[in-house]
Amino acid sequence: MKKFLLATAAILATSAMAHAADLPARMPIKAPPVVAPVFSWTGCYIGGYVGGAWADDSNVSTYSTTGAFVPYGYSYSNDSSVIGGGTLGCNWQPVGSPFVLGIEGEGGYLSMEGSAFDPTRTAALPIVATSKVGDWYAMITGRLGYSWDRAMIYVKGGAAFLEVETGFSGTVLTGPGVVASGSFAGSTKDTVATWTVGGGIEWAMDMNWSIKAEYMYIGLDESQTLCGSGVVLATTTCFSNDIEGIHTAKVGLNYRFGGAPLVARY
C-alpha cells in the first residue's frame, strides 16, 4: 500500500510539472506612461524695461494770412532720448497651440527736444522753432505671438499717448528778408492720442521669469500752429511745426504670476 501511495504521488508531481511547462511565459508589467512638462505662456505678468528713442525730422512751414507773403519751409532733427518704465499684461495660450494672445499696458519716461533757427533770417532778426515730446508716454496694445516652447516672437499694435509741445520766438516779418513788423513768442501743448505698432522676441528663463527685446513705432504725425501779428505793418505770420514718427527700442524683464507647466502624457 505504501508503495502504491508513493507511486501515485510521483505520477501527480510529474504531471503538474509537465502542465506548468506548457503554460505561456508571464506577461511583463507595463511601465507607467512618461510624464513630461510642457511650458505655457498663459498668465498675467509685470515687468520693467530700458531703451532708447529717436524721431524722424520735424518740418516747419511759415506763411502769412495777410500781405504778399511767400510761404516757405525747412526741417530740423530732434535729440534722441533714453526711455524706461514698466509693463503690465496678460497672455493666453490655448492648450496644444503655439499661438499666444495677449494684452499689455506700458508707461514710462521719454523726453525728446529739438530746435532750429529759421534759415531765411539773420542773427539780428531771428526766428527759432522749438519742439518737445514727453516727459511721459503710455501705450495699450494687443499682442499676437508664435511660440516654440520657451521662445516666442510676437507683433503688437494699439494706441499710444504722449504730451507734445511746440514753440516759436523771434521777430515777425512780412516775408523772408523784409522789414521787421514786431516781436513774437508763443507755445502750445497737447496730449496726443495716436497709433503704435511693432514687435519683438521673448525668452522664458524659467516658469516665472522672461526677458525680451522689442521695437515699437509711434505714428505721431502731430502738427501744431501758432500765429503772430506785426505791430507796424499789420501782418499776421503763422508757424506750423509738424512732428513726425518716433522709433523706440528696448530690453525688458517680466515676472509672470503663478507660472506652471502644463502636463502632457505620451
Phi, psi and chi 1 to 4 in degrees:
 res  aa     phi    psi   chi1   chi2   chi3   chi4
   1 MET       -  -43.3 -175.8   66.2  170.9      -
   2 LYS   -61.3  -40.1 -175.8  176.6 -179.5 -179.2
   3 LYS   -66.1  -35.3  -68.5 -178.8  178.9 -179.6
   4 PHE   -65.8  -42.4  173.9   76.9      -      -
   5 LEU   -65.0  -41.8  -67.9  175.5      -      -
   6 LEU   -64.0  -39.8  -68.8  172.7      -      -
   7 ALA   -65.2  -39.6      -      -      -      -
   8 THR   -64.5  -43.0  -58.5      -      -      -
   9 ALA   -62.7  -39.5      -      -      -      -
  10 ALA   -65.2  -41.0      -      -      -      -
  11 ILE   -64.7  -42.5  -67.5  170.2      -      -
  12 LEU   -65.1  -40.6  -69.2  174.3      -      -
  13 ALA   -64.2  -42.5      -      -      -      -
  14 THR   -63.7  -39.5  -56.8      -      -      -
  15 SER   -65.0  -41.4  176.6      -      -      -
  16 ALA   -63.8  -39.9      -      -      -      -
  17 MET   -66.4  -38.7  -67.4  175.9   61.8      -
  18 ALA   -66.6  -38.6      -      -      -      -
  19 HIS   -66.5  -39.9 -179.9   69.9      -      -
  20 ALA   -65.2  -35.8      -      -      -      -
  21 ALA   -65.3  -28.5      -      -      -      -
  22 ASP   -80.1  -12.7  -68.7  -23.3      -      -
  23 LEU   -70.1  146.7  -69.1  175.7      -      -
  24 PRO   -67.3  157.9   23.5  -32.4      -      -
  25 ALA   -64.7  149.0      -      -      -      -
  26 ARG   -63.4  133.3 -174.7  178.2 -179.5 -176.3
  27 MET   -67.6  138.3  -64.3  -64.0  -67.3      -
  28 PRO   -68.5  151.7   24.8  -34.4      -      -
  29 ILE   -75.0  128.3  -60.9  175.1      -      -
  30 LYS   -71.0  130.3 -174.3  178.7  179.3 -179.8
  31 ALA   -68.9  147.8      -      -      -      -
  32 PRO   -64.4  153.1   24.0  -33.7      -      -
  33 PRO   -62.3  146.1   22.6  -33.2      -      -
  34 VAL   -73.8  134.0  177.8      -      -      -
  35 VAL  -110.3  122.0  178.2      -      -      -
  36 ALA  -127.8  136.7      -      -      -      -
  37 PRO   -74.9  142.2   28.2  -33.3      -      -
  38 VAL  -121.6  124.3  175.9      -      -      -
  39 PHE   -70.8  142.0 -177.2   83.4      -      -
  40 SER  -128.8  140.6  172.8      -      -      -
  41 TRP   -86.4   -2.3  -71.7   91.9      -      -
  42 THR   -62.3  134.3  -63.2      -      -      -
  43 GLY   141.8  167.7      -      -      -      -
  44 CYS  -101.7  153.0  -65.4      -      -      -
  45 TYR  -146.2  162.3   58.2   89.8      -      -
  46 ILE  -133.0  148.7 -171.3  170.5      -      -
  47 GLY  -160.0  178.4      -      -      -      -
  48 GLY  -139.0  163.6      -      -      -      -
  49 TYR  -154.4  161.2   62.5   88.1      -      -
  50 VAL  -139.6  155.7  -66.8      -      -      -
  51 GLY   179.0 -152.4      -      -      -      -
  52 GLY  -143.4  161.9      -      -      -      -
  53 ALA  -138.6  146.4      -      -      -      -
  54 TRP  -145.9  157.8   64.5  100.6      -      -
  55 ALA  -125.4  156.4      -      -      -      -
  56 ASP   -68.7  166.7  -61.7  -28.1      -      -
  57 ASP   -63.3  146.4  -72.8  -12.0      -      -
  58 SER   -90.6  148.3  -64.1      -      -      -
  59 ASN  -120.1  131.1  -60.0  -57.6      -      -
  60 VAL  -111.1  132.4  176.0      -      -      -
  61 SER  -124.4  138.6   57.2      -      -      -
  62 THR  -124.9  133.6  -55.9      -      -      -
  63 TYR  -152.1  166.0   59.6   93.6      -      -
  64 SER  -121.1  142.2  177.0      -      -      -
  65 THR   -88.5   -6.7   60.1      -      -      -
  66 THR  -139.2  154.2   57.7      -      -      -
  67 GLY    78.8  174.4      -      -      -      -
  68 ALA   -87.7   69.9      -      -      -      -
  69 PHE   -99.3  129.0 -176.2   89.2      -      -
  70 VAL   -91.1  116.0  178.6      -      -      -
  71 PRO   -62.4  148.7  -20.4   32.7      -      -
  72 TYR  -152.9  173.1   65.6   99.2      -      -
  73 GLY  -155.4  169.0      -      -      -      -
  74 TYR  -160.0  168.7   54.7   95.6      -      -
  75 SER  -124.2  159.1  -60.6      -      -      -
  76 TYR  -151.7  158.7   66.6   93.1      -      -
  77 SER   -97.0  157.9   59.7      -      -      -
  78 ASN  -108.7  154.0  -61.6  -81.7      -      -
  79 ASP   -68.9  150.6  -64.7  -25.8      -      -
  80 SER   -79.4  171.3   58.0      -      -      -
  81 SER  -143.3  146.5  170.8      -      -      -
  82 VAL   -77.2  141.3  172.1      -      -      -
  83 ILE  -124.5  154.1   63.2  172.8      -      -
  84 GLY  -168.2  150.6      -      -      -      -
  85 GLY   172.8 -152.9      -      -      -      -
  86 GLY  -133.6  161.7      -      -      -      -
  87 THR  -131.3  153.7   56.6      -      -      -
  88 LEU  -144.6  127.0 -180.0   64.8      -      -
  89 GLY  -160.5  176.3      -      -      -      -
  90 CYS  -139.0  143.6  -68.4      -      -      -
  91 ASN  -118.8  153.9  -69.2  -37.1      -      -
  92 TRP  -138.8  121.7  175.9   61.9      -      -
  93 GLN  -116.9  112.3 -177.5  177.1    7.0      -
  94 PRO   -58.5  143.9  -21.8   32.5      -      -
  95 VAL   -61.0  128.9  176.3      -      -      -
  96 GLY    82.4    2.2      -      -      -      -
  97 SER  -111.3  143.7  172.1      -      -      -
  98 PRO   -82.4   -9.1   30.1  -34.9      -      -
  99 PHE   -83.0  144.1  -68.4   98.7      -      -
 100 VAL  -127.4  126.4 -179.8      -      -      -
 101 LEU  -107.3  141.6  -55.9  175.2      -      -
 102 GLY  -157.2  168.1      -      -      -      -
 103 ILE  -134.6  141.4 -174.6  169.4      -      -
 104 GLU  -144.3  138.0 -175.3  175.6  -89.2      -
 105 GLY  -109.8  142.8      -      -      -      -
 106 GLU  -139.4  137.9  174.0 -179.0  -37.4      -
 107 GLY  -150.4  142.7      -      -      -      -
 108 GLY  -175.1 -164.0      -      -      -      -
 109 TYR   -96.3  135.4  169.8   81.4      -      -
 110 LEU  -154.2  128.4 -178.5  154.4      -      -
 111 SER  -143.2  110.0 -177.5      -      -      -
 112 MET  -123.8  129.5  -53.9  177.2   62.6      -
 113 GLU  -127.2  151.7  -62.0 -174.7   23.6      -
 114 GLY  -153.1  157.1      -      -      -      -
 115 SER  -154.9  156.3   63.1      -      -      -
 116 ALA  -151.1  141.0      -      -      -      -
 117 PHE   -88.0  129.3 -178.9   84.8      -      -
 118 ASP   -58.4  116.6 -170.8  -31.6      -      -
 119 PRO   -68.1  -12.3   25.2  -34.3      -      -
 120 THR   -88.9   -7.1   67.9      -      -      -
 121 ARG  -101.6  169.7  -53.9  -58.2  168.3   96.2
 122 THR  -106.2  169.1   65.2      -      -      -
 123 ALA   -63.7  -26.2      -      -      -      -
 124 ALA   -78.3  -27.5      -      -      -      -
 125 LEU  -129.6   70.5  -60.4  171.1      -      -
 126 PRO   -86.5  158.2   34.0  -36.4      -      -
 127 ILE  -130.7  126.7  -72.3  -72.6      -      -
 128 VAL  -118.0  126.7  177.8      -      -      -
 129 ALA  -100.5  137.2      -      -      -      -
 130 THR  -130.4  154.8   60.9      -      -      -
 131 SER  -148.5  153.2   62.3      -      -      -
 132 LYS  -149.2  135.7  179.9  179.5  179.6 -179.6
 133 VAL  -119.4  126.1  178.3      -      -      -
 134 GLY   116.6 -175.1      -      -      -      -
 135 ASP   -94.0   11.4  -66.6  -48.6      -      -
 136 TRP  -140.5  162.0   62.3  -90.7      -      -
 137 TYR  -154.9  161.7   81.7  101.1      -      -
 138 ALA  -148.0  154.4      -      -      -      -
 139 MET  -138.8  149.9  -65.1 -179.2 -175.6      -
 140 ILE  -134.1  121.4 -178.5  165.9      -      -
 141 THR  -136.8  154.8   55.8      -      -      -
 142 GLY   -92.5  155.1      -      -      -      -
 143 ARG  -135.3  135.1 -169.1  163.3   79.7  151.0
 144 LEU  -126.0  120.9  172.9   62.4      -      -
 145 GLY  -122.6  161.3      -      -      -      -
 146 TYR  -127.9  124.2 -172.7   91.0      -      -
 147 SER  -114.3  151.1   64.9      -      -      -
 148 TRP  -122.2   89.4  -66.6  -91.5      -      -
 149 ASP    57.1 -110.5 -168.5   38.6      -      -
 150 ARG   -90.1   -2.3  -64.6 -171.7 -177.1 -170.9
 151 ALA  -103.5  142.3      -      -      -      -
 152 MET  -147.1  135.5  176.6  173.0   61.4      -
 153 ILE  -107.2  149.1   58.3  172.9      -      -
 154 TYR  -151.6  159.6   60.4   87.2      -      -
 155 VAL  -119.1  152.4  -67.1      -      -      -
 156 LYS  -135.4  152.3  -71.6  173.2   57.3  176.7
 157 GLY  -164.1  149.0      -      -      -      -
 158 GLY   169.0 -141.9      -      -      -      -
 159 ALA  -110.3  146.7      -      -      -      -
 160 ALA  -128.3  149.7      -      -      -      -
 161 PHE  -132.2  128.8  -53.1   89.3      -      -
 162 LEU  -142.4  159.2  -50.1   94.0      -      -
 163 GLU  -102.5  127.2 -168.1  170.1   72.7      -
 164 VAL  -123.7  133.4  179.8      -      -      -
 165 GLU  -133.3  133.9 -179.7  178.8    4.6      -
 166 THR  -129.0  155.4   60.3      -      -      -
 167 GLY  -152.7  159.9      -      -      -      -
 168 PHE  -139.2  145.5  -67.2   91.1      -      -
 169 SER  -150.6  149.8   61.3      -      -      -
 170 GLY   144.2 -144.3      -      -      -      -
 171 THR  -116.8  126.2  -56.9      -      -      -
 172 VAL   -81.5  130.8  177.8      -      -      -
 173 LEU  -118.2  165.5  -53.1  179.6      -      -
 174 THR   -76.7  -14.2   58.3      -      -      -
 175 GLY   175.1  169.8      -      -      -      -
 176 PRO   -56.3  121.7  -24.1   34.7      -      -
 177 GLY    78.4    3.9      -      -      -      -
 178 VAL   -94.2  165.5 -174.5      -      -      -
 179 VAL   -56.2  144.8   64.2      -      -      -
 180 ALA   -68.5  147.2      -      -      -      -
 181 SER  -128.1    9.3   61.0      -      -      -
 182 GLY   143.8  157.6      -      -      -      -
 183 SER   -88.9  158.1   60.6      -      -      -
 184 PHE  -152.8  141.4  169.0   73.2      -      -
 185 ALA  -154.0  136.5      -      -      -      -
 186 GLY  -170.3  164.6      -      -      -      -
 187 SER  -151.9  161.0   63.8      -      -      -
 188 THR  -141.2  148.1 -177.0      -      -      -
 189 LYS  -137.1  136.0  179.2 -172.1  -66.6 -173.4
 190 ASP  -138.8  150.9  -68.9  -44.8      -      -
 191 THR   -94.8  118.3  -62.0      -      -      -
 192 VAL  -105.7  133.4  177.7      -      -      -
 193 ALA  -106.2  127.0      -      -      -      -
 194 THR  -145.6 -168.4 -174.3      -      -      -
 195 TRP  -106.6  159.1   57.3  -87.2      -      -
 196 THR  -146.1  148.7 -178.4      -      -      -
 197 VAL  -150.7  151.5   67.5      -      -      -
 198 GLY   174.5 -155.3      -      -      -      -
 199 GLY  -178.1 -178.9      -      -      -      -
 200 GLY  -173.9 -167.8      -      -      -      -
 201 ILE  -135.5  141.2 -176.3  169.5      -      -
 202 GLU  -133.3  142.7 -170.2  167.2   -3.0      -
 203 TRP  -130.1  124.9  167.6 -102.1      -      -
 204 ALA   -86.4  119.0      -      -      -      -
 205 MET   -76.0  -31.4  -63.3  177.4  -72.2      -
 206 ASP  -155.2 -159.8   57.5   24.9      -      -
 207 MET   -72.8  -12.7  -64.4  -57.3  173.9      -
 208 ASN  -119.2  -40.4  -63.2  103.5      -      -
 209 TRP   -99.8  139.8  -67.5   97.0      -      -
 210 SER  -144.0  155.1   63.4      -      -      -
 211 ILE  -119.4  155.0   55.6  175.0      -      -
 212 LYS  -144.9  157.6   69.3  176.8 -178.4 -179.5
 213 ALA  -130.0  134.4      -      -      -      -
 214 GLU  -147.2  144.9 -177.7  179.1  -78.3      -
 215 TYR  -121.9  135.7  166.0   82.9      -      -
 216 MET  -135.7  138.3  -65.8  -63.8  -67.7      -
 217 TYR  -108.5  130.0  177.2   78.6      -      -
 218 ILE  -105.6  113.7  -57.6  173.4      -      -
 219 GLY   -80.5   74.0      -      -      -      -
 220 LEU   -66.2  -64.6 -172.7   55.5      -      -
 221 ASP    46.3   50.7 -163.5   20.9      -      -
 222 GLU   -98.5  133.3  169.8   71.5   -0.9      -
 223 SER  -120.0  127.6  179.6      -      -      -
 224 GLN  -128.2  138.8  -64.6 -178.7  -18.8      -
 225 THR  -126.3  137.2  -59.7      -      -      -
 226 LEU  -127.3  142.9  -69.0  132.2      -      -
 227 CYS  -125.9  142.9  -64.2      -      -      -
 228 GLY  -132.3  141.8      -      -      -      -
 229 SER  -102.4  135.1  -62.1      -      -      -
 230 GLY   -74.2  151.4      -      -      -      -
 231 VAL   -96.6   -9.1  -63.5      -      -      -
 232 VAL  -107.6  -53.3  177.6      -      -      -
 233 LEU  -101.8   12.1  -60.4  179.3      -      -
 234 ALA    49.6   44.9      -      -      -      -
 235 THR  -107.0  147.8 -172.2      -      -      -
 236 THR  -112.9  120.0  -61.2      -      -      -
 237 THR  -112.5  134.2  -56.4      -      -      -
 238 CYS  -117.2  144.1  -64.3      -      -      -
 239 PHE  -123.5  122.3  -50.8   90.9      -      -
 240 SER  -114.2  126.4 -179.2      -      -      -
 241 ASN  -114.6  117.3 -161.1  -28.0      -      -
 242 ASP  -104.2  117.6  -61.2  -37.2      -      -
 243 ILE  -101.5  123.1  -57.1  175.0      -      -
 244 GLU   -88.0 -164.0  -57.3  -64.0  -27.2      -
 245 GLY   -68.7  160.6      -      -      -      -
 246 ILE  -120.5  135.5  -63.6  174.1      -      -
 247 HIS  -105.5  136.7  -51.9  -96.4      -      -
 248 THR  -130.6  144.7   69.8      -      -      -
 249 ALA  -138.0  136.6      -      -      -      -
 250 LYS  -149.5  160.8   65.0  176.6   79.2   71.8
 251 VAL  -121.4  146.0  -67.3      -      -      -
 252 GLY  -146.2  166.4      -      -      -      -
 253 LEU  -129.5  126.7  178.8   67.2      -      -
 254 ASN  -117.0  147.1  -70.3  -23.4      -      -
 255 TYR  -118.8  121.3  177.7   82.1      -      -
 256 ARG   -98.3  128.3 -173.8  162.0   54.4   97.2
 257 PHE   -75.6  135.6  -59.9  100.7      -      -
 258 GLY    62.2   29.7      -      -      -      -
 259 GLY   -61.3  127.8      -      -      -      -
 260 ALA  -151.0  146.8      -      -      -      -
 261 PRO   -76.8  152.5   31.0  -35.7      -      -
 262 LEU   -75.6  159.8  -62.3  176.2      -      -
 263 VAL  -116.8  123.1  174.9      -      -      -
 264 ALA  -111.2  141.7      -      -      -      -
 265 ARG  -113.3  134.4  -65.1 -178.4  179.5  -89.4
 266 TYR  -151.9      -   56.2   87.4      -      -
